[in-house]
Amino acid sequence: MTVEYLASPISVQTSFTDFFDSPYGSTPTTWTSPSSGSPEPCELEDLFSATFLPASLDDPTRDGPRLPQELPQLPPNSTPLHVAEADRETPDNWVKRNPELVRLTGKHPFNSEARLSSLFEAGFLTPAHLHFVRNHGAVPRVTEDMARAWTIRVHGLVQREVTFTLRDLSEQFPIVTLPITLMVHVLVLRHTAAWAMNGLPLEPDHGFPVRLVVPGQIGGRSVKVFLSAPIMKVTIIYIIGFGGSSVERDCTNGSLKDNKLLPTQVEPDQARAEKHWWYDPRLVNIPGDSLIESEMTDDNGNCRYIITELNVNSAIAKPDHDEKLVVSKHSQDSDTTLYSMRGYAYSGGGRRVTRVEVSLDNGVSWMLADIDYPEDRFREVCHADPVYGTLDLSERDTSFCWCFWTFDVAHSALAKCNALMVRASDEGSGMQPRDMYWHVLGMMNNWWFRVAVNKIEDGDKIVLHFEHPTLAGTASGGWMERLKASGQDITKPVFGDSDPGEKPDIPEVKAEEIPLTKPGVTRKITLEELKSQDREQPWFVVNGEVYDGTPFLKEHPGGGDSIILVAGEDASEDFFAIHSAEGKAKLAQWLELTIQKKGITPILQVLRSIFLDEMDTETKVWVISANKAEEDILCRDELDALFARHGPHRLKLHYVLSNASTTWTGNRGRVDEELLKMHMPKPSEQGIILVCGPDPMITYAVKPGLQAVGWDIENFLVVF
């Protein structure tokens, strides 16, 4: 199951004029207070009087025009200058992306989000390079000529079909700018075509040249690279785009299996087998278009399980995950020093967040936090500008943006609590529930946000170690992972020994092992055969087994490119990070061969050559052996024997496991900067780094980690 906590706000500009003739940083054309009436409309410049391209493809130094000082200001737009290393072998090898974004689904397609700390510190308006991305395939490569000729077709049940160019949109419709929050996860009631964000053309990942935005509703319907709007006589309108729509549209089998809130009693196998949970088998014929499935509806024609508006939600940003606070053991009862807890909240449908509450005693009692609404500042200033058009929220009382809350708590109070909890409610009386609502897709969970407070005594001090529920992407950590490993039910978390109520006696249930192999497959191949296989008929490795992905290229939800990208490589890390039990079961169908594991790894060969050389008594070696489980450690007996003979003066040996059992007493985690800093030597002209392992680990962990601690990987890194 997945639990989503993170919302990403943007300033979506629905104007589009000349982005070059207006001097960036100049004083906006005009603004007034609401009491003095709306500002005089500005003369908007010609749509295509200058270059129309994203900043990353034209001039990365550009920022949007400055807003009036009374409004929240645009953050610096740190446009990436280069294609990220992870994208160089993908169809997106022309898109420049922030390498610090957390990738959620491996190399391709690109799905990512910023770390909570970076997002929160950016402020009310989020720069494009920190904005979340959800793509289902390769990003369409739209040139400037294509953008100038771009059209949007409105058709179906309309009196007259019409097609608009971007110039038509800018000349025939009002140009306005609105601050809105988009949430990853919309009955389209009122939608707006947007072609700019934060005063600049949309970046490729965000829908260049034009996208749809629907304030107050889930981001899945804010389709990118907007092409067509078929109007249908059904409850839901599907807007058709390509290159990143969160709607899974397949007109060949009528399946539409995304963004649903299914009943909690529907089990995964039942949902897969019974199609009526997903759609109505009646087909809707759109004139001039393919057949499109309508949603499953009740007797009144209402969509039964479709997700539309966002629900109320909140999160704690400060203290951050892994943050530490030191308090005095002797004065903890009288320490009145204040710590400022901070976070955000939002709701959907234009509803205002009316209350944010914090609990320090596991939800027994609650205290009100202070709330700041930056969106309200947009109601106090009416602004007109040749680029932004009109920005006037003075007559609008709906709320489509996130707000920020703060709560000051004494160090002495923090030292006594086992968890920090926050909940919010909105003007529709919606409130975050205590418990998680489990369903097969895991969407829209908005239960109380909890941060565990772990205490470590250090002499006359107590170190408070804060632990968030989970971390984005494949990173290991968070109290949910820790409690699950200890056999607890993470949907009913218990923190500390002094929690109210008796700690439940939860028997540890061993997870069902899903076989990834197929009986009768015995052929073994060498690494050389694996590497030489035709990439158009890709073989890849998962857990030491070789799979032929060719029959699945057309069916794969992430597109065939996702499989071709890992041809000849160990794809275990990415596969287990994102695939469900159903995906694992399907994998066995494509098992063709078993990789012939070599008895001696390249690293072990190097160790033998060093320590069996009686003339060499000075060479020192540091070894990190990173594996998933203890039984995966290859040649451990020989490694331990070498360490017993030559360590710790000439040989330092360190094991780390990413999926260790409860009996493992060694280090847990993955290869990262901290691990390399702790267990590898400092950079040296007399040293060399040798690495053997899966490409994702080398690309995303080892290389960045070595660079971060100062190693020149171009000259001192050898990859086997």
CORMOBEL-V250474 format. One record per helix or strand of 2 or more residues. SS is the DSSP state (@ for helix, = for strand). FROM is the first residue (numbers start at 1). LEN is the number of residues. Records with the same first field share a line. If there is no record, write none. Layout:
BEGIN
SS = FROM-LEN  FROM-LEN
END
This chain:
BEGIN
= = 7-7  30-3  102-2  111-3  133-2  151-6  162-4  176-8  192-3  196-2  200-2  211-3  226-6  239-3  280-6  291-4  313-6  324-5  338-9  353-7  367-2  370-3  382-4  389-3  403-8  419-8  449-10  461-7  524-2  539-4  545-4  591-5  621-7  651-7  667-2  689-3  717-3
@ = 34-3  55-3  85-3  116-7  128-3  144-5  166-7  204-3  219-3  268-6  275-3  374-6  411-6  479-7  490-3  527-6  535-3  550-3  560-5  572-7  581-10  602-10  630-3  636-11  673-7  695-14  713-4
END
